[in-house]
Amino acid sequence: MFRELNELLGASPQRPETGKFTLLRDTRTDGSFLVHHFLSFYLRAGCKVCFVALLQSFSHYNIVAQKLGVSLTAAKERGQLVFLEGLKSCLDLLFGEEEEQSGQPSPLQFIREASASNLKALFDFVRTSLTPAGSDSWKGPVLLVDDLSVLLSLGATPVAVLDFIHYCRVAVCSQLKGLIASLRLSLQGNIVVLVHSNEDSDDEENELVVNSLCHHSDLILWVEGLATGFCKDVHGQIKIIRRVSLELTAEQDVIQIYQYKIQDKNVTFFARGLSAAVL
């Protein structure tokens, strides 16, 4: 599974870090394997997860999760996973079916509104999904978004997207902390967000969102395609940036760079130039 990545990050499902905002950033490659890692990691750790999936269907994520030893269907049934299937919600909104079925406004209601600057319905969905009940025994709330860039493609403004993330951070890491404390549980929440970026792109709105999120992240995992092109033995490079400067202003961020190869049920990481194929 993704044991090597856990070792690189110093993470353990038995004792997951809390109160962290993790940014997953990909350039010239697909960083979705990181989304699958964090989804299976937090479910295995016993956390309550709200997954805003805007890129793929539930069946896609479930198939990959089963390869990693986790059943998303079972997690939904026991109330551990709240899954927003963005593709289906968008289609239902376009054909006017979602409100008729549920009687509630869709989390992606902004698509049908004249103003694309209001993501309140999506924020309310996240807050309601992660608000703990008295009978909950989960280790902590986690918000996972795949991927945030889709909101811009659907018409949301950069300011609205950044406001949404800001309010989610306050709710998941601060307000819910107070609620959980009232239930005599000392837990904080985590947020993991994937964004696509291309430094040579003319998409100024997307790059504005990406750069703003980078400044506020506790941890950045930046995967990039190889500058030399495709290689069957090395699929890309990952840059792990620990934002030490957020807590200690006199310190510099800690940066580690590795290359990786994606396999069926695992990802292998190695120092640059030390691929098994090269050695």
Secondary structure by P-SEA (a helix, b strand, c coil): caaaaaaaacccccccccbbbbbbbbcccccaaaaaaaaaaaaaaccbbbbbcccccaaaaaaaaaaacccaaaaaaaccbbbbaaaaaaaaaaacccccccccccccccccccccccaaaaaaaaaaaacccccccccbbbbbbccaaaaaaacccaaaaaaaaaaaaaaaccaaaaaaaaaccccbbbbbbbbbbbccccaaaaaaaaaaaaacccccbbbbcccccccccccbbbbbbcccccccccccbbbbbbbbbbccccccccccccccccc
